[in-house]
């Protein structure tokens, strides 16, 4: 073993414990240990926080896609009866793509639901209840068997559990659904409206949809909204992460029928905001690791100051300036590697077990971090990604190594004659 590594390991606090340790070595070991702890805490905090952000994004995305389609095709025909009559032909064409798993027609429009004095703006979606399960998880989210009651001409409506609670309605009650379009007569403007019967309730777990999205039969929607709604085809694919590529393929394949959009385009603003938040959290928490790296730099500078006599003796015995620099480079590298390793271990352990740790902390402190009455998730999600963990570890190691350069250069420039003259 080269003596540079042996001396650097001793300065890093990994030397033999059998010998008597003087105050200077205890001081050097203490500042080395504090630097390791600082790096470990910074790395662990970064891993845990980014894992929680990933988990939040994944859970929200999955809840959104349980209601929203992977890919949508908006037909060009304005007349609803013309557009809806073409959907079997378009569905057969779309299913020629091996990645398409299912297809179902839809009519989408804005409306208002009226019940007594309660009036709520809603997104109305006309669906075919028999094949809706091919493109969404709505049948699994139903709180009853009301989806099967959305028959053509019966004017049934399925409400979200939150919207039903707000309006104070139950299954079997009647609500008035109004379209924003209407007719102008000498008596004034008359909105187009129709009485619907609540035939079922659903709960997706996403407050925004449960409070503002309603489902009716696709033919009833076409009659109520006529030429003022969007109609088309909802498609499900085998891999939602490949939605942009599949949408591009389907856009070329179905260009004669209409315009194709995927779920990343429909929710582009939300996902861009989450990605921006994730980057900002990374930069903010990276400051913790940066502070730890500065702590490492200052500890190495103090070590060089404390060990000037040792450096002078080594130079007198024939050590080169390069060897002296390697001693402190090795010391800083050991502190950085050990601190980063401890941080990765601790952060990964917490990230993979956060769903167990957080409830234990909540019971211990008697609090609840995520109130289900306020947030649409009641547990703190976590989704550790090895790419993030590796990137954090590499950044921490690079900062640690950069922090060792100046102290190592300064130690190599010490002149033994000047040092020994003052000792």
C-alpha positions in Angstrom: 0.0 0.0 0.0 1.4 3.4 -1.0 2.1 5.6 2.0 0.0 8.5 0.5 -3.2 6.4 0.9 -2.2 5.2 4.4 -1.6 8.8 5.6 -4.7 10.1 3.8 -6.9 7.4 5.4 -5.5 8.2 8.9 -6.3 11.9 8.4 -9.8 10.9 7.2 -10.4 9.1 10.6 -9.8 5.5 9.3 -6.4 5.0 11.0 -5.6 2.4 13.7 -7.3 2.8 17.1 -4.7 0.9 19.0 -2.3 3.7 19.4 -2.8 6.7 21.6 -4.5 9.5 19.8 -3.4 13.1 20.4 -5.6 16.1 20.5 -4.6 17.1 17.0 -5.7 13.8 15.5 -8.9 13.9 17.4 -9.7 17.3 16.1 -8.9 16.2 12.5 -11.1 13.1 12.9 -13.9 15.2 14.3 -14.0 17.7 11.4 -13.7 14.8 8.9 -16.6 13.0 10.6 -18.7 16.2 10.5 -18.0 16.6 6.8 -19.1 13.0 6.2 -22.3 13.6 8.1 -23.1 16.8 6.2 -22.7 15.1 2.9 -24.7 12.1 4.0 -27.6 14.2 5.2 -27.7 16.3 2.0 -27.6 13.2 -0.3 -30.3 11.5 1.8 -32.6 14.5 1.8 -32.2 14.9 -2.0 -33.1 11.2 -2.6 -36.1 11.2 -0.3 -37.6 14.5 -1.6 -37.2 13.6 -5.3 -38.7 10.2 -4.6 -41.7 11.8 -3.0 -42.1 14.2 -6.0 -41.8 11.2 -8.4 -44.4 9.3 -6.3 -46.8 12.3 -6.3 -46.4 12.7 -10.0 -47.0 9.0 -10.7 -50.0 8.8 -8.4 -51.7 11.9 -9.9 -50.9 10.7 -13.4 -52.4 7.3 -12.8 -55.5 8.8 -11.3 -55.9 11.2 -14.2 -55.4 8.4 -16.8 -58.0 6.3 -15.0 -60.5 8.8 -16.4 -58.7 10.4 -19.3 -57.8 8.5 -22.5 -54.3 7.8 -23.6 -55.0 9.1 -27.1 -57.9 11.0 -28.5 -59.0 11.4 -32.1 -61.2 14.5 -32.8 -63.3 13.9 -35.9 -63.5 16.8 -38.4 -67.3 16.5 -39.1 -69.2 19.2 -37.2 -72.5 17.5 -37.2 -72.7 15.0 -34.3 -74.8 12.4 -36.1 -72.3 12.3 -39.0 -69.3 12.1 -36.7 -70.8 9.4 -34.5 -71.9 7.3 -37.5 -68.3 7.0 -38.6 -66.8 5.8 -35.4 -66.9 2.0 -36.1 -65.1 2.6 -39.4 -62.4 4.8 -37.7 -62.1 2.3 -34.8 -61.3 -0.5 -37.2 -58.8 1.6 -38.9 -57.1 2.6 -35.6 -57.0 -1.0 -34.3 -54.8 -1.9 -37.3 -52.0 -0.4 -35.1 -50.9 -3.3 -32.9 -50.3 -1.0 -30.0 -54.0 0.1 -29.8 -55.9 -2.0 -27.2 -59.3 -0.5 -27.4 -61.5 2.3 -28.9 -64.7 4.0 -27.9 -66.7 7.0 -29.1 -67.2 10.2 -27.1 -68.9 13.5 -27.2 -67.4 16.3 -25.0 -68.9 19.6 -24.1 -69.2 22.2 -21.3 -72.5 22.4 -19.4 -74.2 23.3 -16.1 -75.9 21.0 -13.6 -78.8 22.6 -11.7 -80.4 21.1 -8.6 -82.6 23.4 -6.6 -80.6 26.5 -5.9 -77.3 24.7 -6.6 -75.7 25.4 -9.9 -72.4 23.9 -11.0 -70.4 24.1 -14.2 -69.3 20.7 -15.4 -67.5 18.9 -18.2 -70.0 16.6 -19.9 -68.8 13.5 -21.6 -71.0 11.3 -23.7 -69.8 7.7 -23.7 -70.9 4.2 -24.8 -71.3 2.3 -21.5 -70.9 -1.1 -23.1 -67.3 -0.5 -24.3 -66.2 2.3 -22.0 -64.1 -0.2 -20.1 -61.8 -0.6 -23.1 -60.5 2.9 -22.8 -60.8 3.9 -19.1 -61.3 2.5 -15.6 -64.7 4.1 -15.1 -66.5 0.7 -14.7 -64.1 -0.1 -11.8 -64.6 3.3 -10.2 -68.4 3.0 -10.1 -69.9 2.9 -6.6 -72.9 1.0 -8.0 -74.1 -0.6 -11.2 -75.3 2.7 -12.6 -73.1 2.7 -15.7 -75.2 0.0 -17.3 -78.3 2.2 -16.9 -76.9 4.9 -19.3 -79.2 3.7 -22.1 -80.0 5.7 -25.2 -83.1 7.9 -24.7 -83.4 7.3 -20.9 -81.4 10.5 -20.2 -79.5 9.0 -17.3 -76.4 10.7 -15.8 -73.5 9.5 -13.7 -72.0 12.0 -11.3 -68.8 12.1 -9.3 -69.2 11.4 -5.6 -67.9 14.9 -4.7 -70.3 16.6 -7.1 -73.2 14.6 -5.8 -72.4 15.6 -2.3 -72.2 19.2 -3.3 -75.5 19.1 -5.0 -77.1 17.0 -2.3 -78.4 14.3 -4.7 -78.6 10.5 -4.5 -79.3 7.8 -7.0 -82.8 8.3 -8.5 -82.9 12.0 -8.0 -83.4 14.4 -10.9 -81.0 17.2 -12.1 -81.3 19.7 -14.9 -78.5 19.7 -17.4 -78.1 22.9 -19.4 -76.1 23.5 -22.5 -74.4 26.9 -23.0 -76.1 27.2 -26.4 -79.7 28.1 -26.8 -82.3 29.8 -28.9 -83.0 33.6 -29.2 -86.7 34.4 -29.3 -88.8 37.6 -28.9 -89.0 36.6 -25.2 -85.2 36.6 -24.9 -82.5 34.0 -24.8 -83.6 30.4 -23.8 -80.9 28.0 -22.9 -81.1 24.4 -24.1 -81.8 22.1 -21.1 -83.0 18.7 -20.3 -83.9 16.8 -17.1 -81.6 13.9 -16.3 -82.0 11.1 -13.7 -79.0 10.3 -11.5 -78.4 6.6 -12.2 -75.0 6.1 -10.5 -72.0 7.6 -8.8 -68.3 7.1 -9.3 -65.1 8.0 -7.4 -61.8 8.2 -9.2 -59.9 9.5 -6.2 -59.1 12.8 -8.1 -61.0 15.7 -6.6 -61.0 17.8 -9.8 -62.7 15.1 -11.8 -65.0 13.8 -9.1 -66.4 17.3 -8.6 -66.7 18.5 -12.3 -66.9 15.5 -14.7 -70.3 13.9 -15.5 -71.1 11.0 -17.9 -74.2 10.5 -20.1 -75.0 8.3 -23.0 -73.2 9.3 -26.2 -76.4 9.6 -28.2 -78.1 11.7 -25.5 -75.1 14.0 -25.5 -75.3 14.3 -29.3 -78.9 15.3 -29.2 -78.5 17.8 -26.3 -75.4 19.6 -27.6 -76.0 19.1 -31.3 -73.3 20.9 -33.4 -71.7 22.6 -30.4 -69.6 19.8 -28.9 -66.5 17.9 -29.8 -66.8 14.3 -30.9 -64.4 11.6 -31.7 -62.7 8.4 -30.6 -60.9 7.6 -27.4 -58.1 5.1 -27.7 -56.1 3.1 -25.2 -52.6 1.8 -25.9 -50.3 -0.8 -24.4 -47.8 1.6 -22.9 -49.0 5.1 -21.8 -45.3 6.3 -21.7 -45.2 5.8 -25.4 -48.3 7.9 -26.0 -46.5 10.8 -28.0 -44.9 8.3 -30.4 -48.1 6.3 -30.8 -50.1 9.5 -31.3 -47.7 10.6 -34.1 -48.1 7.2 -35.8 -51.9 7.3 -35.5 -52.0 10.9 -36.6 -50.4 9.9 -39.9 -52.6 6.7 -40.1 -55.9 8.5 -39.4 -55.1 11.9 -40.9 -58.1 11.6 -43.2 -60.5 11.5 -40.3 -59.3 14.1 -37.9 -56.7 15.4 -35.4 -54.9 13.1 -32.9 -53.8 14.2 -29.5 -52.3 12.3 -26.6 -52.6 12.7 -22.8 -49.3 14.5 -22.4 -50.6 17.3 -24.7 -53.9 17.6 -22.9 -52.2 18.0 -19.5 -49.0 19.7 -20.7 -49.2 22.7 -18.3 -49.6 20.5 -15.2 -46.8 18.2 -16.0 -44.5 21.1 -17.0 -45.3 22.7 -13.6 -44.4 19.4 -11.8 -41.1 19.1 -13.7 -40.2 22.7 -12.9 -41.0 22.1 -9.3 -38.8 19.0 -9.3 -35.9 20.8 -10.8 -36.2 23.7 -8.4 -36.4 21.3 -5.4 -33.3 19.6 -6.7 -31.4 22.9 -7.0 -32.6 24.1 -3.5 -31.6 20.8 -1.8 -28.4 20.6 -3.8 -27.4 23.7 -1.7 -27.3 21.3 1.3 -24.7 19.1 -0.4 -22.8 22.3 -1.6 -22.7 23.6 2.0 -21.3 20.2 3.0 -18.7 20.4 0.3 -17.6 23.8 1.6 -17.5 22.3 5.0 -15.2 19.6 3.6 -13.0 22.3 2.0 -12.7 24.2 5.2 -12.0 21.0 7.2 -9.2 20.1 4.7 -7.7 23.6 5.0 -7.7 23.3 8.8 -6.1 19.9 8.5 -3.4 21.3 6.3 -2.8 24.1 8.8 -2.8 21.6 11.7 -0.5 19.1 9.9 2.2 21.5 8.6 4.8 19.9 10.7 4.0 16.5 9.4 4.1 17.8 5.8 7.5 19.4 6.4 8.9 16.2 7.9 7.6 14.2 5.0 9.1 16.7 2.5 12.4 16.5 4.4 12.4 12.7 4.1 12.0 13.0 0.3 8.3 13.2 -0.3 7.5 15.2 -3.5 4.9 18.0 -3.7 2.8 15.6 -5.8 2.8 13.0 -3.0 1.7 15.6 -0.5 -1.1 16.7 -2.7 -2.2 13.1 -3.2 -2.4 12.6 0.6 -5.1 15.3 1.0 -6.8 14.3 -2.3 -7.2 10.8 -0.9 -8.4 12.2 2.5 -11.1 14.3 0.8 -12.1 11.5 -1.6 -12.5 9.1 1.3 -14.7 11.6 3.2 -16.8 12.2 0.0 -17.2 8.5 -0.9 -18.1 7.4 2.6 -20.4 10.4 3.1 -22.1 9.8 -0.3 -22.4 6.1 0.4 -24.0 6.6 3.8 -26.4 9.2 2.3 -27.4 6.9 -0.6 -28.0 4.0 1.8 -30.0 6.1 4.3 -31.9 8.0 1.6 -32.8 4.8 -0.4 -33.8 3.0 2.8 -36.2 5.8 3.7 -37.5 6.3 0.1 -38.4 2.6 -0.3 -40.0 2.5 3.2 -41.6 6.0 3.4 -45.1 4.5 3.4 -44.2 2.7 6.7 -42.1 5.4 8.3 -44.5 8.3 7.8 -47.5 6.6 9.5 -45.2 5.7 12.4 -44.2 9.3 12.7 -47.8 10.4 12.5 -48.8 8.1 15.3 -45.8 9.2 17.4 -46.6 12.9 17.0 -50.4 12.5 16.8 -50.7 14.5 13.6 -51.8 13.7 10.0 -49.6 15.2 7.2 -52.1 14.8 4.4 -55.7 15.4 5.5 -58.0 13.5 3.0 -60.6 16.3 3.4 -58.1 18.7 1.8 -55.9 16.6 -0.4 -57.0 13.9 -2.9 -54.3 11.6 -1.6 -54.1 10.6 2.1 -50.7 8.9 2.1 -47.3 10.3 1.2 -46.3 8.5 -2.1 -42.8 7.6 -3.0 -41.3 6.4 -6.3 -37.5 6.1 -6.0 -35.9 6.1 -9.4 -32.3 4.7 -9.7 -31.5 7.3 -12.4 -32.1 10.1 -9.9 -30.2 8.2 -7.1 -27.2 7.6 -9.4 -27.2 11.2 -10.6 -27.4 12.6 -7.0 -24.5 10.3 -6.0 -22.3 11.4 -8.9 -23.0 15.1 -8.3 -22.1 14.7 -4.6 -18.9 12.9 -5.4 -17.9 15.6 -8.0 -18.6 18.4 -5.5 -16.5 16.6 -2.8 -13.6 16.0 -5.2 -13.7 19.7 -6.3 -13.6 20.7 -2.6 -10.3 18.9 -2.2 -8.4 20.6 -5.0 -7.5 23.9 -3.3 -6.4 22.4 0.1 -4.3 19.7 -1.7 -2.6 22.4 -3.9 -2.0 24.6 -0.9 -0.4 21.6 1.0 1.9 20.8 -1.9 3.2 24.4 -1.9 4.4 24.4 1.7 8.1 25.0 2.1 9.5 22.6 4.8 12.3 25.1 5.8 9.9 27.9 6.6 7.5 25.5 8.5 10.2 24.0 10.7 11.8 27.4 11.4 8.6 28.4 13.2 8.1 25.1 15.1 
